[in-house]
Amino acid sequence: MPEEVSLKHKIALGLIPRIGDINARKLVSHFGSVEAVFHESYRTLTKIPGIGSSLARYISDRSYLEAAEKEAEYVSKHNIKTFFYLDNDYPFRLRQCDDSPVVFFFRGKCDLDAAKILSVVGTRSATPRGKELCEKIIGDLAAGHPDLVIVSGLAYGIDISAHKAALSFNLTTVGVLGNGLKTIYPSIHRPTAEAMLKNGGLVTDFLSDALPERNNFIKRNRIIAGLSDATLVVESGIKGGALITADIAASYNRDVFAVPGRPDDQWSAGNNNLIKTNKAALAERASDIEYFLGWKSEKSKLPVQKTLFSEMTDSEKLIFDLLSKENELTIDAICRSLELPVYKLSSLLLQMEFKGLVKFYPGNIYRTT
C-alpha cells in the first residue's frame, strides 16, 4: 500500500456504514487502493458484486470522512497507535482472520505479535472458585512462560480476574474494549486499566468517544479470539459472551480450552458443554494448556515469588494487620476502622492484590492470602 495513504482514509474505511470489515477489504481489492474507494461515483459502486444500490449510497455519501478526520487528529494528538490491515505491523494472528477490523486503536506498551498470547474469558458473575482457578492457572503459566501475554475484555468477573492475576505475576496483559479509548468501562476497573498501560495495553476498534453498548461487546469478542494462539474459558453459564468468543476462536482454527466444573454447577454448565461436544479441550491446570499448545516450560528451580511482607508500605501494613486480625472485612469496614477515604483505600487494596497480599471476594470483601 502506498505510504501516502492518510490516517484519515484508513480510519474512514472502517467507518463506512453497513459495509463491515470483509466488504471493506473487497472494495480496496476491487479499486486497487484505499483512496480510490472514496473517489468512485455512485453509479460505479452499484456495479460491484455484493454492493448494490443501498450500500453504494452509504459509500458515496462521504459524511463519515468528517468523523474520520476528527478521530485522526485525536489519536495523533494522544499518541494512540493505529493498526491498519494493510500495514506491515498489523498483528499477524489478526491478519489471518477474514473479519478482523480493518483498523483498530491501541494504547500501552506491548508487542501484539508476542510469541505466546492466551485469551482468558468467562462469566461476569464469577464464583470464588472461578476466580481462584483463574489466578492459579495464570500464575502457573507465568512461572514457565514469563513472556506470555494475557488477553481479556476488562469486564467484571473472570475478565478482570485474569488481568489482575497477570499483573500480579508480572505478565503483560491486554484489554479489548467494547467502547472508545476515552472511556474505561466499568469505571471501577480504571486503576487496573491504568496499570495495564504500563505493562500491556488497551485495544479497541471503536472511535475514541464511542460509549459501551451491548452489541459492541459481542463485536469486540472477535478481536479477543483473533489476537491469541488459544482461548481459555475459565467459567461460564450455558449462555454468555465467553461462549461466543470460544465459537469465534474455533472458527479461526485456534485452540479452545475449558475448565471443567461440577455437573450441577450452573456457572460451569457452558464449560462442561464445550467439553462434552468436543468444542474445547479439557484444561484442569496450566500443564494441560502447555501440552496442547506445545509450549516448552521455562520454569527455573525457584517458583514465582510475590512481594515480601517487608516490602509493604506503612499504609499497606495497617490494612494487612487489620485483615489478619479480623479474618475478612468489607471495604466499608476497613474505611471506618482506619479512617481512610474510599478512593485512597481502593488504590491501596488494588496494589496489595497485585502484590499477592490480599484477595477480593464477592460482596466487596477482602481477606489476606
C-alpha positions as a printed NumPy array, in Angstrom:
array([[  0.   ,   0.   ,   0.   ],
       [  1.425,   3.435,  -0.874],
       [  2.834,   5.296,   2.103],
       [  0.895,   8.453,   1.218],
       [ -2.422,   6.933,   2.309],
       [ -3.582,   9.257,   5.075],
       [ -4.583,   8.212,   8.548],
       [ -7.965,   9.795,   7.871],
       [ -8.655,   7.444,   4.945],
       [ -7.512,   4.394,   6.897],
       [ -9.954,   5.229,   9.67 ],
       [-12.709,   6.181,   7.218],
       [-12.585,   2.769,   5.555],
       [-13.662,   1.21 ,   8.828],
       [-16.472,   3.745,   9.292],
       [-18.451,   3.183,   6.099],
       [-21.954,   2.317,   7.362],
       [-23.204,  -1.265,   6.916],
       [-20.162,  -2.353,   4.925],
       [-18.255,  -4.34 ,   7.503],
       [-14.643,  -5.431,   7.58 ],
       [-14.911,  -8.122,   4.899],
       [-16.602,  -5.925,   2.278],
       [-14.247,  -3.043,   3.093],
       [-11.342,  -5.26 ,   2.084],
       [-13.155,  -6.265,  -1.1  ],
       [-13.642,  -2.62 ,  -2.034],
       [ -9.929,  -1.876,  -1.713],
       [ -9.06 ,  -5.006,  -3.659],
       [-11.531,  -4.084,  -6.413],
       [-10.34 ,  -0.499,  -6.853],
       [ -6.663,  -1.126,  -6.14 ],
       [ -6.179,   1.431,  -3.378],
       [ -7.796,   2.882,  -0.281],
       [ -8.203,   6.383,  -1.7  ],
       [ -9.977,   5.099,  -4.812],
       [-12.851,   3.835,  -2.688],
       [-13.65 ,   7.404,  -1.704],
       [-13.447,   8.827,  -5.224],
       [-15.686,   6.436,  -7.153],
       [-19.142,   7.525,  -8.246],
       [-22.394,   6.056,  -7.004],
       [-23.033,   4.565, -10.458],
       [-19.686,   2.743, -10.472],
       [-20.188,   1.465,  -6.943],
       [-23.554,  -0.098,  -7.769],
       [-21.879,  -2.358, -10.332],
       [-19.61 ,  -4.021,  -7.77 ],
       [-20.773,  -7.559,  -6.906],
       [-22.252,  -7.68 ,  -3.405],
       [-22.586,  -3.896,  -3.038],
       [-25.775,  -2.853,  -4.835],
       [-27.59 ,   0.469,  -4.735],
       [-28.242,   0.579,  -0.975],
       [-24.624,   0.09 ,   0.135],
       [-23.357,   2.239,  -2.746],
       [-25.426,   5.094,  -1.366],
       [-23.707,   4.807,   2.017],
       [-20.239,   4.638,   0.468],
       [-20.767,   7.623,  -1.819],
       [-22.293,   9.767,   0.942],
       [-18.808,  10.514,   2.365],
       [-20.194,  12.159,   5.52 ],
       [-18.183,   9.737,   7.646],
       [-14.973,  11.35 ,   6.382],
       [-15.526,  14.207,   8.81 ],
       [-15.671,  11.81 ,  11.755],
       [-12.56 ,  10.05 ,  10.441],
       [-10.639,  13.31 ,  10.233],
       [-11.632,  14.216,  13.789],
       [-10.527,  10.812,  15.034],
       [ -7.226,  11.037,  13.162],
       [ -6.495,  14.328,  14.909],
       [ -7.361,  12.831,  18.308],
       [ -5.222,   9.689,  18.002],
       [ -2.272,  11.681,  16.658],
       [ -2.511,  14.196,  19.498],
       [ -2.664,  11.493,  22.168],
       [ -0.021,   9.183,  20.655],
       [ -2.519,   6.371,  20.14 ],
       [ -1.217,   3.658,  17.831],
       [ -3.425,   2.903,  14.824],
       [ -3.185,  -0.511,  13.162],
       [ -4.445,  -0.767,   9.57 ],
       [ -4.88 ,  -4.164,   7.928],
       [ -2.54 ,  -3.373,   5.022],
       [  0.249,  -2.062,   7.245],
       [  3.27 ,  -4.279,   7.799],
       [  2.942,  -4.132,  11.585],
       [ -0.686,  -5.304,  11.68 ],
       [ -0.688,  -8.272,  14.142],
       [ -0.091, -11.449,  12.164],
       [ -2.636, -13.503,  14.114],
       [ -5.411, -10.999,  13.372],
       [ -4.288, -10.841,   9.748],
       [ -5.302, -14.498,   9.433],
       [ -8.933, -13.674,  10.373],
       [-11.204, -12.634,   7.489],
       [-13.393, -10.423,   9.673],
       [-10.687,  -8.795,  11.767],
       [-11.   ,  -5.   ,  11.982],
       [ -9.636,  -3.072,   9.003],
       [ -8.443,  -0.555,  11.558],
       [ -8.112,  -0.562,  15.346],
       [ -6.504,   1.555,  18.045],
       [ -4.03 ,   0.718,  20.799],
       [ -2.698,   2.429,  23.92 ],
       [  0.055,   0.908,  26.004],
       [  3.344,  -0.94 ,  25.795],
       [  3.014,  -4.382,  24.305],
       [  4.104,  -6.473,  21.337],
       [  0.857,  -7.704,  19.794],
       [  2.96 , -10.212,  17.846],
       [  4.426, -11.745,  21.01 ],
       [  5.447, -15.396,  20.751],
       [  2.776, -16.602,  23.188],
       [ -0.637, -14.989,  23.635],
       [ -3.548, -16.547,  25.521],
       [ -7.078, -15.165,  25.786],
       [ -8.801, -15.835,  29.098],
       [-12.573, -15.307,  29.288],
       [-15.568, -16.25 ,  31.39 ],
       [-18.742, -15.177,  33.113],
       [-19.188, -11.743,  34.634],
       [-20.81 , -13.473,  37.633],
       [-17.667, -15.361,  38.546],
       [-17.66 , -17.52 ,  41.673],
       [-14.795, -17.512,  44.188],
       [-13.784, -20.898,  42.761],
       [-13.659, -19.469,  39.25 ],
       [-11.507, -16.528,  40.308],
       [ -9.143, -18.762,  42.255],
       [ -8.789, -21.16 ,  39.303],
       [ -8.136, -18.234,  37.002],
       [ -5.366, -16.926,  39.247],
       [ -3.905, -20.404,  39.776],
       [ -3.693, -21.254,  36.079],
       [ -2.258, -17.873,  35.092],
       [  0.226, -17.984,  37.965],
       [  1.443, -21.438,  36.953],
       [  1.734, -20.373,  33.32 ],
       [  3.683, -17.283,  34.379],
       [  6.214, -19.446,  36.204],
       [  7.105, -21.263,  32.999],
       [  6.361, -18.588,  30.419],
       [  7.33 , -15.101,  31.637],
       [  6.912, -13.808,  28.085],
       [  3.23 , -14.805,  27.937],
       [  0.638, -12.149,  27.106],
       [ -2.856, -12.493,  28.615],
       [ -5.769, -11.003,  26.66 ],
       [ -9.259, -10.418,  28.051],
       [-12.103,  -7.903,  27.985],
       [-11.744,  -5.816,  31.198],
       [-15.29 ,  -6.822,  32.196],
       [-16.499,  -7.921,  35.62 ],
       [-15.818, -11.443,  36.786],
       [-13.284, -13.659,  35.059],
       [-12.012, -10.917,  32.729],
       [-10.813,  -8.584,  35.463],
       [ -9.533, -11.543,  37.49 ],
       [ -7.378, -12.563,  34.516],
       [ -5.95 ,  -9.06 ,  34.124],
       [ -5.217,  -8.717,  37.835],
       [ -3.62 , -12.155,  38.007],
       [ -1.409, -11.349,  35.018],
       [ -0.257,  -8.099,  36.601],
       [  0.417,  -9.751,  39.948],
       [  2.665, -12.308,  38.247],
       [  4.406,  -9.66 ,  36.11 ],
       [  2.843, -10.806,  32.847],
       [  1.86 ,  -8.436,  30.069],
       [ -1.912,  -8.138,  29.725],
       [ -4.137,  -6.523,  27.09 ],
       [ -7.773,  -5.496,  27.46 ],
       [-10.066,  -5.387,  24.42 ],
       [-12.75 ,  -2.744,  24.907],
       [-16.333,  -2.513,  23.718],
       [-16.073,   1.277,  23.634],
       [-13.66 ,   4.055,  22.7  ],
       [-10.435,   4.895,  24.499],
       [-11.881,   7.986,  26.149],
       [-13.961,   5.721,  28.392],
       [-12.978,   2.969,  30.818],
       [-15.895,   0.61 ,  31.39 ],
       [-16.707,  -0.381,  34.01 ],
       [-15.207,   2.672,  35.706],
       [-14.323,   0.681,  38.827],
       [-11.677,  -1.077,  36.743],
       [ -9.859,   2.152,  35.869],
       [ -6.952,   1.533,  38.327],
       [ -6.342,  -1.868,  36.736],
       [ -6.59 ,  -0.401,  33.23 ],
       [ -4.044,   2.286,  34.121],
       [ -1.677,  -0.368,  35.469],
       [ -2.115,  -2.319,  32.236],
       [ -0.943,   0.665,  30.177],
       [  2.484,   0.229,  31.794],
       [  2.708,  -3.497,  31.046],
       [  0.23 ,  -4.297,  28.309],
       [ -2.436,  -2.012,  26.986],
       [ -5.94 ,  -1.387,  25.724],
       [ -7.284,  -2.26 ,  22.277],
       [-10.483,  -1.135,  20.534],
       [-11.867,  -0.801,  17.028],
       [-14.371,   1.852,  18.13 ],
       [-13.885,   5.592,  17.795],
       [-12.471,   7.3  ,  20.867],
       [-15.789,   8.801,  22.   ],
       [-17.87 ,   5.631,  21.432],
       [-19.79 ,   4.587,  24.552],
       [-20.228,   0.978,  25.706],
       [-23.233,  -0.72 ,  24.116],
       [-24.311,  -4.344,  24.264],
       [-23.616,  -5.14 ,  20.601],
       [-20.155,  -3.607,  20.922],
       [-19.101,  -6.316,  23.368],
       [-20.224,  -9.074,  21.019],
       [-18.288,  -7.426,  18.191],
       [-15.108,  -6.976,  20.213],
       [-15.015, -10.708,  21.014],
       [-13.573, -11.418,  17.553],
       [-10.508,  -9.367,  18.489],
       [-10.083, -11.224,  21.785],
       [-10.193, -14.524,  19.902],
       [ -8.126, -13.336,  16.945],
       [ -5.227, -11.796,  18.856],
       [ -4.301, -15.043,  20.6  ],
       [ -2.991, -18.536,  19.991],
       [ -5.818, -20.022,  22.056],
       [ -8.785, -19.113,  24.233],
       [ -9.344, -20.421,  27.751],
       [-12.885, -20.377,  29.164],
       [-12.483, -20.462,  32.939],
       [-16.123, -20.361,  33.987],
       [-19.349, -19.812,  32.04 ],
       [-23.044, -20.499,  32.261],
       [-24.853, -22.248,  29.43 ],
       [-25.077, -18.903,  27.6  ],
       [-22.796, -15.904,  27.559],
       [-20.195, -13.831,  25.791],
       [-17.39 , -16.222,  26.719],
       [-19.036, -18.963,  24.668],
       [-19.359, -16.587,  21.719],
       [-15.633, -15.883,  21.976],
       [-14.941, -19.625,  22.096],
       [-17.026, -20.201,  18.947],
       [-15.209, -17.412,  17.137],
       [-11.825, -18.796,  18.194],
       [-12.8  , -22.221,  16.872],
       [-13.893, -20.652,  13.567],
       [-10.374, -19.184,  13.302],
       [ -8.928, -22.686,  13.828],
       [ -7.496, -21.624,  17.174],
       [ -7.395, -23.966,  20.163],
       [-10.128, -23.596,  22.772],
       [ -9.795, -24.81 ,  26.367],
       [-12.412, -25.084,  29.091],
       [-12.023, -25.687,  32.816],
       [-14.482, -28.432,  33.857],
       [-16.975, -27.908,  36.667],
       [-19.364, -29.974,  38.751],
       [-22.315, -31.4  ,  36.776],
       [-24.826, -29.426,  38.863],
       [-22.925, -26.113,  38.792],
       [-24.841, -23.61 ,  36.651],
       [-21.767, -21.369,  36.338],
       [-19.81 , -24.21 ,  34.731],
       [-22.611, -25.526,  32.514],
       [-21.168, -23.754,  29.483],
       [-17.697, -25.148,  30.115],
       [-18.947, -28.673,  30.559],
       [-20.978, -28.429,  27.354],
       [-17.954, -27.172,  25.393],
       [-16.003, -30.22 ,  26.559],
       [-18.903, -32.651,  26.051],
       [-19.484, -31.501,  22.478],
       [-15.754, -31.543,  21.647],
       [-15.677, -27.778,  21.092],
       [-12.982, -27.353,  23.717],
       [-10.186, -29.392,  25.234],
       [-10.411, -30.066,  28.949],
       [ -7.951, -27.94 ,  30.916],
       [ -7.731, -28.602,  34.635],
       [ -4.356, -26.951,  35.078],
       [ -1.697, -24.936,  33.286],
       [  0.203, -28.047,  32.193],
       [ -2.789, -29.134,  30.083],
       [ -2.58 , -25.893,  28.095],
       [  1.203, -26.206,  27.77 ],
       [  0.855, -29.756,  26.457],
       [ -1.781, -28.998,  23.816],
       [ -0.009, -25.864,  22.564],
       [  3.439, -27.419,  22.633],
       [  4.792, -24.693,  24.877],
       [  8.095, -25.665,  26.401],
       [  8.232, -24.538,  30.004],
       [ 10.98 , -22.165,  31.07 ],
       [ 10.485, -22.843,  34.772],
       [ 13.503, -22.375,  36.963],
       [ 14.013, -24.215,  40.211],
       [ 12.676, -21.233,  42.087],
       [  8.929, -20.557,  41.99 ],
       [  7.496, -17.164,  41.139],
       [  7.77 , -15.082,  44.295],
       [  5.3  , -12.446,  45.263],
       [  6.274,  -9.307,  47.123],
       [  7.656,  -9.972,  50.585],
       [  5.77 ,  -8.551,  53.549],
       [  8.806,  -6.427,  54.393],
       [  8.209,  -4.516,  51.143],
       [  4.805,  -3.274,  52.248],
       [  4.276,   0.423,  52.747],
       [  3.149,   1.691,  56.153],
       [ -0.454,   2.057,  54.913],
       [ -0.411,  -1.45 ,  53.451],
       [  0.882,  -2.86 ,  56.749],
       [ -2.023,  -1.237,  58.601],
       [ -4.521,  -2.806,  56.219],
       [ -2.796,  -6.185,  56.284],
       [ -2.625,  -6.276,  60.088],
       [ -6.315,  -5.333,  60.342],
       [ -7.391,  -8.05 ,  57.904],
       [ -5.159, -10.605,  59.609],
       [ -6.84 ,  -9.805,  62.925],
       [-10.439,  -9.766,  61.631],
       [-10.055, -12.562,  59.052],
       [-12.207, -10.688,  56.498],
       [-13.732,  -7.231,  56.143],
       [-15.729,  -5.246,  53.62 ],
       [-14.113,  -2.183,  52.093],
       [-16.552,  -0.001,  54.063],
       [-15.497,  -1.622,  57.32 ],
       [-11.83 ,  -1.069,  56.527],
       [-12.587,   2.587,  55.746],
       [-14.263,   3.06 ,  59.116],
       [-11.573,   1.245,  61.082],
       [ -8.611,   3.029,  59.516],
       [-10.38 ,   6.319,  58.741],
       [ -9.204,   6.262,  55.131],
       [-11.153,   7.757,  52.189],
       [-12.605,   5.174,  49.798],
       [-10.646,   6.395,  46.772],
       [ -7.32 ,   6.042,  48.612],
       [ -8.213,   2.681,  50.146],
       [ -9.342,   1.282,  46.767],
       [ -5.976,   2.163,  45.257],
       [ -4.075,   0.613,  48.172],
       [ -6.117,  -2.595,  48.056],
       [ -5.555,  -2.905,  44.308],
       [ -1.794,  -2.612,  44.777],
       [ -1.963,  -5.204,  47.549],
       [ -3.84 ,  -7.533,  45.196],
       [ -1.079,  -7.128,  42.624],
       [  1.483,  -7.979,  45.315],
       [ -0.453, -11.08 ,  46.345],
       [ -1.132,  -9.8  ,  49.862],
       [ -4.937,  -9.757,  49.779],
       [ -7.763, -11.273,  47.777],
       [-11.073,  -9.758,  46.759],
       [-14.307, -11.731,  47.19 ],
       [-17.942, -11.067,  46.221],
       [-19.694,  -8.513,  48.419],
       [-16.667,  -6.182,  48.449],
       [-14.981,  -8.466,  50.973],
       [-11.188,  -8.647,  51.366],
       [ -9.061, -11.286,  53.036],
       [ -5.323, -11.816,  53.406],
       [ -3.764, -14.556,  51.259]])
